[in-house]
């Protein structure tokens, strides 16, 4: 009887450990997105108001358009990954008329809040469920969030050149 109690307790502890580890995956994703939001805000703050319309070449997006493109994708990827519906007024932000520093900063940070709040509602099991991105690419919801993170990192990184062209200093890297 004593062996049965000990094995039951051990099984219970093992289950709690598994649940805690799985929950830490969601917590780590939230932590990474909070860091990405803070880092992107540093980029938004570093660019002078006059640089928001800056295009390195005529064919390229402006700084504001890069940040709004990043945000459009954040909403799309996060919606597919978490199941949260994108608010109607947050679709097509890249075409926003008011591309002022104040408005772009507000819209971009709201996009990060959408991801962070949506991920916080997820369970660890949801990360392993399948979803389709852009009605073409099937992957797990966890992978979709990772692809979203990669996309925003890519476009934020591109804006380093914009900051230099505007005479501004890019923020220091924020790995942790």
N, CA, C and O of each residue as an XYZ file, in Angstrom:
704
protein
N       0.823     -1.192      0.000
C       0.000      0.000      0.000
C       0.863      1.251      0.000
O       0.553      2.233     -0.675
N       1.977      1.205      0.782
C       2.876      2.333      0.859
C       3.522      2.592     -0.503
O       3.691      3.748     -0.893
N       3.884      1.538     -1.227
C       4.491      1.669     -2.554
C       3.490      2.312     -3.511
O       3.875      3.137     -4.340
N       2.239      1.954     -3.410
C       1.203      2.525     -4.267
C       1.068      4.028     -4.010
O       0.930      4.804     -4.956
N       1.105      4.446     -2.738
C       1.018      5.863     -2.404
C       2.228      6.622     -2.938
O       2.079      7.715     -3.484
N       3.405      6.065     -2.789
C       4.627      6.713     -3.267
C       4.588      6.843     -4.784
O       4.914      7.897     -5.329
N       4.192      5.777     -5.465
C       4.144      5.840     -6.932
C       3.063      6.813     -7.403
O       3.241      7.473     -8.427
N       1.957      6.914     -6.684
C       0.918      7.873     -7.034
C       1.431      9.297     -6.869
O       1.187     10.154     -7.719
N       2.136      9.543     -5.783
C       2.708     10.870     -5.544
C       3.739     11.194     -6.627
O       3.757     12.310     -7.145
N       4.592     10.234     -6.972
C       5.597     10.448     -8.015
C       4.941     10.735     -9.368
O       5.389     11.613    -10.106
N       3.907     10.009     -9.680
C       3.180     10.237    -10.924
C       2.550     11.632    -10.937
O       2.583     12.325    -11.954
N       1.990     12.027     -9.824
C       1.398     13.353     -9.701
C       2.445     14.448     -9.893
O       2.200     15.422    -10.604
N       3.604     14.294     -9.266
C       4.699     15.264     -9.394
C       5.202     15.312    -10.832
O       5.494     16.389    -11.353
N       5.303     14.162    -11.468
C       5.733     14.104    -12.862
C       4.738     14.840    -13.759
O       5.142     15.588    -14.649
N       3.458     14.634    -13.534
C       2.424     15.323    -14.318
C       2.495     16.834    -14.107
O       2.393     17.599    -15.066
N       2.669     17.265    -12.863
C       2.794     18.701    -12.581
C       4.013     19.286    -13.282
O       3.965     20.397    -13.810
N       5.096     18.533    -13.282
C       6.319     18.982    -13.948
C       6.095     19.159    -15.440
O       6.551     20.138    -16.031
N       5.391     18.208    -16.048
C       5.096     18.283    -17.485
C       4.222     19.491    -17.793
O       4.473     20.214    -18.757
N       3.203     19.709    -16.981
C       2.292     20.835    -17.179
C       3.063     22.154    -17.019
O       2.879     23.080    -17.810
N       3.910     22.238    -16.012
C       4.692     23.458    -15.786
C       5.627     23.727    -16.955
O       5.777     24.873    -17.380
N       6.258     22.675    -17.479
C       7.165     22.839    -18.616
C       6.390     23.297    -19.846
O       6.846     24.185    -20.567
N       5.241     22.712    -20.090
C       4.419     23.088    -21.243
C       3.956     24.539    -21.102
O       3.996     25.297    -22.071
N       3.522     24.926    -19.911
C       3.076     26.312    -19.697
C       4.239     27.271    -19.878
O       4.042     28.401    -20.327
N       5.448     26.841    -19.536
C       6.586     27.735    -19.692
C       6.845     28.045    -21.166
O       7.408     29.095    -21.476
N       6.445     27.152    -22.087
C       6.569     27.442    -23.521
C       5.738     28.669    -23.879
O       6.226     29.571    -24.560
N       4.507     28.707    -23.432
C       3.632     29.851    -23.701
C       4.214     31.100    -23.035
O       4.250     32.169    -23.645
N       4.664     30.968    -21.798
C       5.238     32.107    -21.075
C       6.473     32.653    -21.790
O       6.669     33.867    -21.841
N       7.302     31.774    -22.339
C       8.507     32.201    -23.068
C       8.140     32.927    -24.356
O       8.791     33.905    -24.723
N       7.110     32.459    -25.041
C       6.658     33.134    -26.262
C       6.173     34.540    -25.918
O       6.497     35.497    -26.622
N       5.408     34.670    -24.854
C       4.925     35.986    -24.415
C       6.118     36.883    -24.079
O       6.158     38.046    -24.481
N       7.074     36.345    -23.352
C       8.261     37.117    -22.961
C       9.027     37.606    -24.196
O       9.473     38.753    -24.228
N       9.183     36.753    -25.207
C       9.870     37.153    -26.435
C       9.120     38.264    -27.163
O       9.734     39.194    -27.685
N       7.784     38.165    -27.197
C       7.002     39.196    -27.877
C       7.026     40.509    -27.104
O       7.012     41.579    -27.711
N       7.062     40.445    -25.793
C       7.178     41.675    -24.995
C       8.524     42.352    -25.255
O       8.604     43.577    -25.344
N       9.574     41.548    -25.376
C      10.904     42.077    -25.703
C      10.905     42.681    -27.105
O      11.465     43.757    -27.315
N      10.278     41.993    -28.070
C      10.211     42.493    -29.447
C       9.452     43.819    -29.503
O       9.836     44.728    -30.239
N       8.386     43.924    -28.729
C       7.615     45.180    -28.685
C       8.486     46.321    -28.168
O       8.509     47.403    -28.753
N       9.200     46.079    -27.075
C      10.063     47.119    -26.496
C      11.171     47.512    -27.478
O      11.504     48.690    -27.610
N      11.730     46.530    -28.154
C      12.809     46.786    -29.111
C      12.284     47.577    -30.306
O      12.933     48.524    -30.750
N      11.137     47.206    -30.823
C      10.552     47.924    -31.953
C      10.205     49.349    -31.545
O      10.373     50.275    -32.338
N       9.729     49.536    -30.333
C       9.434     50.896    -29.854
C      10.703     51.732    -29.845
O      10.653     52.921    -30.158
N      11.827     51.148    -29.498
C      13.091     51.884    -29.531
C      13.403     52.345    -30.954
O      13.912     53.450    -31.145
N      13.107     51.517    -31.949
C      13.292     51.902    -33.353
C      12.346     53.050    -33.715
O      12.758     54.030    -34.335
N      11.099     52.921    -33.330
C      10.107     53.960    -33.616
C      10.510     55.282    -32.962
O      10.371     56.344    -33.568
N      11.004     55.215    -31.738
C      11.424     56.414    -31.018
C      12.687     57.024    -31.628
O      12.833     58.246    -31.659
N      13.597     56.179    -32.112
C      14.866     56.671    -32.658
C      14.689     57.437    -33.967
O      15.462     58.347    -34.265
N      13.679     57.074    -34.742
C      13.469     57.752    -36.025
C      12.832     59.119    -35.782
O      11.780     59.213    -35.150
N      13.470     60.179    -36.285
C      12.836     61.493    -36.149
C      11.540     61.556    -36.973
O      11.383     60.829    -37.955
N      10.644     62.408    -36.571
C       9.363     62.562    -37.286
C       9.591     62.731    -38.783
O       8.848     62.172    -39.589
N      10.593     63.482    -39.153
C      10.860     63.749    -40.575
C      11.287     62.498    -41.334
O      11.225     62.477    -42.563
N      11.713     61.468    -40.637
C      12.167     60.243    -41.289
C      11.080     59.212    -41.536
O      11.335     58.196    -42.183
N       9.891     59.446    -41.042
C       8.821     58.466    -41.208
C       8.398     58.294    -42.666
O       7.875     57.244    -43.040
N       8.618     59.310    -43.483
C       8.304     59.219    -44.905
C       9.509     58.830    -45.753
O       9.399     58.724    -46.975
N      10.648     58.618    -45.120
C      11.888     58.304    -45.827
C      11.806     56.975    -46.565
O      11.423     55.952    -46.000
N      12.180     57.017    -47.856
C      12.299     55.818    -48.686
C      13.729     55.797    -49.218
O      14.131     56.739    -49.900
N      14.504     54.761    -48.933
C      15.871     54.705    -49.461
C      15.921     54.771    -50.995
O      16.839     55.364    -51.560
N      14.945     54.170    -51.656
C      14.785     54.299    -53.108
C      13.288     54.428    -53.376
O      12.467     54.103    -52.518
N      12.944     54.895    -54.546
C      11.533     55.119    -54.887
C      10.693     53.848    -54.818
O       9.502     53.902    -54.509
N      11.314     52.702    -55.105
C      10.570     51.428    -55.135
C      10.328     50.840    -53.744
O       9.496     49.948    -53.582
N      11.038     51.330    -52.766
C      10.961     50.752    -51.422
C       9.845     51.389    -50.602
O       9.368     52.480    -50.914
N       9.444     50.689    -49.556
C       8.486     51.246    -48.602
C       9.175     52.363    -47.815
O      10.397     52.383    -47.669
N       8.369     53.275    -47.320
C       8.900     54.277    -46.393
C       9.113     53.600    -45.038
O       8.670     52.472    -44.824
N       9.790     54.293    -44.136
C       9.971     53.766    -42.791
C       8.617     53.445    -42.164
O       8.428     52.369    -41.597
N       7.678     54.385    -42.271
C       6.332     54.176    -41.705
C       5.667     52.963    -42.344
O       5.056     52.152    -41.649
N       5.781     52.836    -43.655
C       5.166     51.701    -44.352
C       5.804     50.373    -43.943
O       5.107     49.363    -43.836
N       7.110     50.362    -43.716
C       7.768     49.134    -43.236
C       7.170     48.719    -41.893
O       6.826     47.556    -41.684
N       7.055     49.685    -40.994
C       6.529     49.377    -39.663
C       5.054     48.965    -39.728
O       4.619     48.096    -38.972
N       4.300     49.574    -40.612
C       2.885     49.208    -40.744
C       2.730     47.861    -41.458
O       1.798     47.112    -41.167
N       3.634     47.550    -42.387
C       3.633     46.233    -43.033
C       3.921     45.154    -41.995
O       3.239     44.131    -41.945
N       4.919     45.386    -41.182
C       5.267     44.471    -40.090
C       4.032     44.240    -39.215
O       3.761     43.112    -38.801
N       3.293     45.305    -38.939
C       2.123     45.216    -38.063
C       0.964     44.487    -38.735
O       0.281     43.689    -38.093
N       0.737     44.752    -40.016
C      -0.295     43.998    -40.750
C      -0.028     42.502    -40.647
O      -0.933     41.714    -40.370
N       1.216     42.125    -40.872
C       1.580     40.706    -40.816
C       1.444     40.162    -39.396
O       0.996     39.030    -39.208
N       1.827     40.959    -38.395
C       1.678     40.507    -37.010
C       0.224     40.135    -36.723
O      -0.048     39.102    -36.111
N      -0.695     40.969    -37.162
C      -2.119     40.669    -36.955
C      -2.514     39.382    -37.694
O      -3.169     38.511    -37.121
N      -2.117     39.270    -38.949
C      -2.522     38.103    -39.758
C      -1.965     36.790    -39.197
O      -2.699     35.822    -39.002
N      -0.670     36.780    -38.947
C      -0.037     35.569    -38.405
C      -0.642     35.216    -37.043
O      -0.999     34.065    -36.794
N      -0.754     36.214    -36.172
C      -1.255     35.954    -34.820
C      -2.691     35.463    -34.840
O      -3.063     34.600    -34.045
N      -3.488     35.996    -35.727
C      -4.874     35.544    -35.835
C      -4.926     34.069    -36.239
O      -5.683     33.286    -35.666
N      -4.115     33.701    -37.228
C      -4.080     32.301    -37.670
C      -3.550     31.388    -36.568
O      -4.008     30.255    -36.419
N      -2.597     31.878    -35.808
C      -1.980     31.047    -34.777
C      -2.815     30.916    -33.512
O      -2.790     29.880    -32.847
N      -3.550     31.961    -33.184
C      -4.259     31.948    -31.902
C      -5.769     31.798    -32.041
O      -6.454     31.437    -31.084
N      -6.284     32.077    -33.236
C      -7.726     32.014    -33.440
C      -8.436     33.306    -33.090
O      -9.651     33.406    -33.258
N      -7.701     34.299    -32.604
C      -8.306     35.596    -32.285
C      -8.574     36.354    -33.576
O      -7.736     36.374    -34.477
N      -9.720     36.965    -33.661
C     -10.115     37.706    -34.863
C      -9.460     39.091    -34.866
O      -9.436     39.789    -33.851
N      -8.930     39.469    -36.036
C      -8.333     40.792    -36.195
C      -9.458     41.831    -36.218
O     -10.408     41.696    -36.989
N      -9.359     42.855    -35.385
C     -10.380     43.912    -35.429
C     -10.436     44.539    -36.828
O      -9.402     44.741    -37.463
N     -11.626     44.837    -37.292
C     -11.828     45.349    -38.655
C     -11.007     46.605    -38.929
O     -10.541     46.805    -40.050
N     -10.827     47.446    -37.925
C     -10.077     48.690    -38.136
C      -8.565     48.484    -38.119
O      -7.801     49.444    -38.223
N      -8.136     47.229    -37.988
C      -6.699     46.922    -37.961
C      -6.255     46.144    -39.197
O      -5.152     45.599    -39.226
N      -7.099     46.092    -40.202
C      -6.776     45.389    -41.447
C      -6.270     46.408    -42.467
O      -6.892     47.453    -42.661
N      -5.144     46.110    -43.118
C      -4.619     46.998    -44.157
C      -3.978     48.260    -43.625
O      -4.117     49.327    -44.224
N      -3.280     48.155    -42.510
C      -2.680     49.330    -41.884
C      -1.606     49.989    -42.750
O      -1.365     51.190    -42.629
N      -0.971     49.223    -43.608
C       0.082     49.793    -44.449
C      -0.469     50.919    -45.335
O       0.272     51.805    -45.761
N      -1.757     50.870    -45.598
C      -2.394     51.892    -46.441
C      -2.941     53.074    -45.613
O      -3.624     53.944    -46.153
N      -2.644     53.100    -44.331
C      -3.078     54.181    -43.455
C      -2.607     55.521    -44.016
O      -1.464     55.658    -44.451
N      -3.487     56.485    -44.000
C      -3.162     57.819    -44.519
C      -2.264     58.578    -43.539
O      -1.278     59.194    -43.945
N      -2.606     58.532    -42.252
C      -1.827     59.252    -41.228
C      -0.590     58.425    -40.864
O      -0.649     57.508    -40.046
N       0.516     58.776    -41.490
C       1.773     58.052    -41.245
C       2.719     58.876    -40.372
O       3.940     58.806    -40.510
N       2.124     59.654    -39.474
C       2.924     60.445    -38.534
C       3.574     59.505    -37.518
O       3.125     58.378    -37.310
N       4.623     59.993    -36.904
C       5.329     59.213    -35.886
C       4.374     58.787    -34.773
O       4.391     57.635    -34.340
N       3.557     59.706    -34.320
C       2.622     59.405    -33.228
C       1.635     58.307    -33.615
O       1.430     57.365    -32.849
N       1.026     58.415    -34.784
C       0.020     57.437    -35.191
C       0.645     56.079    -35.508
O       0.117     55.044    -35.101
N       1.747     56.078    -36.219
C       2.403     54.805    -36.558
C       2.835     54.091    -35.283
O       2.634     52.884    -35.145
N       3.424     54.828    -34.358
C       3.845     54.221    -33.082
C       2.650     53.599    -32.374
O       2.733     52.471    -31.887
N       1.558     54.315    -32.315
C       0.338     53.811    -31.657
C      -0.142     52.521    -32.330
O      -0.432     51.535    -31.652
N      -0.224     52.529    -33.664
C      -0.726     51.359    -34.393
C       0.201     50.151    -34.243
O      -0.262     49.025    -34.065
N       1.486     50.389    -34.314
C       2.453     49.285    -34.206
C       2.393     48.659    -32.815
O       2.368     47.435    -32.684
N       2.371     49.480    -31.796
C       2.338     48.945    -30.431
C       1.022     48.221    -30.144
O       1.011     47.229    -29.415
N      -0.082     48.705    -30.708
C      -1.354     47.988    -30.563
C      -1.267     46.611    -31.225
O      -1.842     45.644    -30.725
N      -0.555     46.523    -32.339
C      -0.365     45.234    -33.005
C       0.394     44.249    -32.123
O       0.046     43.071    -32.049
N       1.430     44.742    -31.457
C       2.168     43.867    -30.529
C       1.281     43.457    -29.359
O       1.328     42.311    -28.913
N       0.481     44.383    -28.866
C      -0.435     44.045    -27.763
C      -1.422     42.953    -28.193
O      -1.763     42.075    -27.400
N      -1.877     43.010    -29.447
C      -2.789     41.986    -29.961
C      -2.129     40.609    -29.883
O      -2.744     39.648    -29.421
N      -0.899     40.518    -30.327
C      -0.192     39.229    -30.286
C      -0.004     38.775    -28.842
O      -0.349     37.647    -28.491
N       0.535     39.644    -28.019
C       0.837     39.283    -26.629
C      -0.435     38.826    -25.906
O      -0.434     37.781    -25.255
N      -1.497     39.587    -26.015
C      -2.749     39.225    -25.336
C      -3.364     37.950    -25.907
O      -3.960     37.165    -25.171
N      -3.221     37.744    -27.207
C      -3.761     36.531    -27.839
C      -2.981     35.298    -27.397
O      -3.577     34.260    -27.108
N      -1.667     35.400    -27.341
C      -0.840     34.262    -26.923
C      -1.105     33.934    -25.454
O      -1.132     32.762    -25.078
N      -1.298     34.939    -24.636
C      -1.576     34.708    -23.208
C      -2.819     33.849    -23.000
O      -2.932     33.160    -21.986
N      -3.746     33.884    -23.946
C      -4.984     33.097    -23.842
C      -4.792     31.655    -24.294
O      -5.675     30.820    -24.098
N      -3.648     31.359    -24.897
C      -3.415     30.012    -25.434
C      -3.024     29.034    -24.342
O      -2.446     29.403    -23.320
N      -3.351     27.793    -24.586
C      -2.865     26.706    -23.734
C      -1.669     26.079    -24.440
O      -1.533     26.222    -25.655
N      -0.816     25.400    -23.718
C       0.323     24.743    -24.365
C      -0.103     23.768    -25.465
O       0.587     23.629    -26.475
N      -1.233     23.099    -25.268
C      -1.715     22.135    -26.266
C      -2.037     22.823    -27.592
O      -1.861     22.235    -28.659
N      -2.506     24.061    -27.523
C      -2.861     24.815    -28.738
C      -1.648     25.033    -29.639
O      -1.782     25.110    -30.860
N      -0.464     25.132    -29.034
C       0.748     25.364    -29.829
C       1.011     24.226    -30.812
O       1.642     24.431    -31.849
N       0.529     23.035    -30.488
C       0.756     21.859    -31.341
C      -0.368     21.607    -32.335
O      -0.263     20.714    -33.176
N      -1.442     22.387    -32.246
C      -2.542     22.235    -33.210
C      -2.121     22.805    -34.561
O      -1.294     23.715    -34.630
N      -2.694     22.266    -35.626
C      -2.384     22.759    -36.968
C      -3.241     23.963    -37.325
O      -4.365     24.126    -36.850
N      -2.671     24.791    -38.173
C      -3.375     25.951    -38.725
C      -2.865     26.162    -40.139
O      -1.868     25.567    -40.548
N      -3.554     27.010    -40.874
C      -3.129     27.355    -42.234
C      -2.848     28.842    -42.290
O      -3.664     29.665    -41.875
N      -1.680     29.169    -42.810
C      -1.339     30.567    -43.023
C      -1.635     30.930    -44.460
O      -1.247     30.221    -45.388
N      -2.318     32.027    -44.630
C      -2.625     32.548    -45.964
C      -3.305     31.499    -46.848
O      -3.129     31.490    -48.066
N      -4.072     30.630    -46.223
C      -4.814     29.567    -46.912
C      -3.925     28.644    -47.743
O      -4.421     27.956    -48.636
N      -2.631     28.616    -47.468
C      -1.717     27.793    -48.266
C      -0.757     26.941    -47.444
O      -0.496     25.788    -47.786
N      -0.245     27.495    -46.384
C       0.835     26.842    -45.657
C       0.319     26.228    -44.365
O      -0.111     26.942    -43.459
N       0.363     24.910    -44.283
C      -0.093     24.240    -43.073
C       1.091     24.026    -42.138
O       2.165     23.587    -42.551
N       0.865     24.348    -40.868
C       1.905     24.213    -39.845
C       1.236     24.258    -38.480
O       0.037     24.518    -38.372
N       2.022     24.002    -37.437
C       1.456     24.119    -36.095
C       1.304     25.600    -35.745
O       1.943     26.470    -36.338
N       0.456     25.850    -34.787
C       0.245     27.225    -34.340
C       1.524     27.790    -33.721
O       1.811     28.978    -33.864
N       2.277     26.957    -33.047
C       3.561     27.382    -32.494
C       4.527     27.791    -33.597
O       5.245     28.782    -33.460
N       4.547     27.033    -34.691
C       5.408     27.374    -35.827
C       4.940     28.670    -36.477
O       5.767     29.487    -36.880
N       3.644     28.870    -36.585
C       3.109     30.109    -37.164
C       3.559     31.318    -36.337
O       3.907     32.358    -36.896
N       3.552     31.181    -35.016
C       4.031     32.274    -34.164
C       5.527     32.514    -34.369
O       5.982     33.658    -34.361
N       6.281     31.445    -34.552
C       7.726     31.577    -34.804
C       7.975     32.264    -36.147
O       8.872     33.100    -36.258
N       7.190     31.918    -37.164
C       7.319     32.559    -38.484
C       6.971     34.046    -38.376
O       7.617     34.884    -39.004
N       5.966     34.363    -37.592
C       5.582     35.753    -37.378
C       6.728     36.520    -36.715
O       7.044     37.644    -37.105
N       7.337     35.903    -35.720
C       8.453     36.537    -35.016
C       9.606     36.788    -35.986
O      10.231     37.848    -35.964
N       9.875     35.806    -36.832
C      10.943     35.950    -37.832
C      10.627     37.098    -38.794
O      11.513     37.885    -39.128
N       9.386     37.196    -39.236
C       8.980     38.239    -40.178
C       9.163     39.630    -39.573
O       9.734     40.512    -40.214
N       8.684     39.833    -38.343
C       8.805     41.162    -37.752
C      10.260     41.504    -37.486
O      10.651     42.666    -37.599
N      11.062     40.520    -37.136
C      12.482     40.760    -36.911
C      13.164     41.190    -38.214
O      13.992     42.101    -38.219
N      12.812     40.533    -39.298
C      13.363     40.842    -40.619
C      13.067     42.298    -41.006
O      13.973     43.037    -41.393
N      11.809     42.699    -40.901
C      11.446     44.058    -41.317
C      11.964     45.111    -40.354
O      12.357     46.194    -40.787
N      11.975     44.825    -39.076
C      12.559     45.791    -38.130
C      14.040     45.959    -38.458
O      14.557     47.077    -38.452
N      14.723     44.848    -38.744
C      16.137     44.914    -39.097
C      16.387     45.754    -40.340
O      17.380     46.477    -40.416
N      15.492     45.660    -41.311
C      15.648     46.473    -42.523
C      15.629     47.963    -42.196
O      16.299     48.756    -42.859
N      14.873     48.340    -41.189
C      14.753     49.767    -40.885
C      16.005     50.338    -40.227
O      16.092     51.549    -40.024
N      16.963     49.497    -39.895
C      18.242     50.002    -39.384
C      18.880     50.934    -40.414
O      19.420     51.984    -40.066
N      18.812     50.538    -41.679
C      19.360     51.367    -42.757
C      18.615     52.693    -42.835
O      19.238     53.737    -43.029
N      17.306     52.671    -42.689
C      16.501     53.889    -42.732
C      16.964     54.852    -41.627
O      17.128     56.049    -41.862
N      17.169     54.312    -40.434
C      17.620     55.157    -39.323
C      18.964     55.804    -39.647
O      19.155     56.998    -39.416
N      19.884     55.019    -40.177
C      21.212     55.553    -40.542
C      21.085     56.636    -41.614
O      21.749     57.670    -41.538
N      20.238     56.399    -42.605
C      20.044     57.393    -43.668
C      19.431     58.689    -43.129
O      19.668     59.768    -43.673
N      18.650     58.576    -42.070
C      18.029     59.753    -41.446
C      18.966     60.425    -40.446
O      18.612     61.432    -39.833
N      20.169     59.859    -40.285
C      21.129     60.429    -39.339
C      20.886     60.023    -37.904
O      21.455     60.617    -36.988
N      20.056     59.024    -37.692
C      19.739     58.542    -36.339
C      20.575     57.300    -36.021
O      21.059     56.614    -36.921
N      20.728     57.036    -34.768
C      21.472     55.860    -34.316
C      20.487     54.746    -33.965
O      19.589     54.944    -33.146
N      20.652     53.579    -34.581
C      19.757     52.448    -34.242
C      19.962     51.995    -32.798
O      21.053     52.143    -32.248
N      18.926     51.450    -32.193
C      19.047     50.928    -30.825
C      20.028     49.759    -30.760
O      20.282     49.082    -31.756
N      20.565     49.542    -29.575
C      21.425     48.385    -29.344
C      20.586     47.111    -29.402
O      19.404     47.119    -29.058
N      21.202     46.032    -29.834
C      20.518     44.748    -29.942
C      19.931     44.347    -28.599
O      20.504     44.621    -27.545
N      18.769     43.690    -28.659
C      18.048     43.269    -27.452
C      17.766     41.776    -27.550
O      16.654     41.372    -27.891
N      18.757     40.967    -27.254
C      18.574     39.513    -27.338
C      17.880     38.952    -26.102
O      17.246     37.899    -26.175
N      17.990     39.633    -24.981
C      17.453     39.095    -23.737
C      16.651     40.147    -22.996
O      16.119     39.873    -21.920
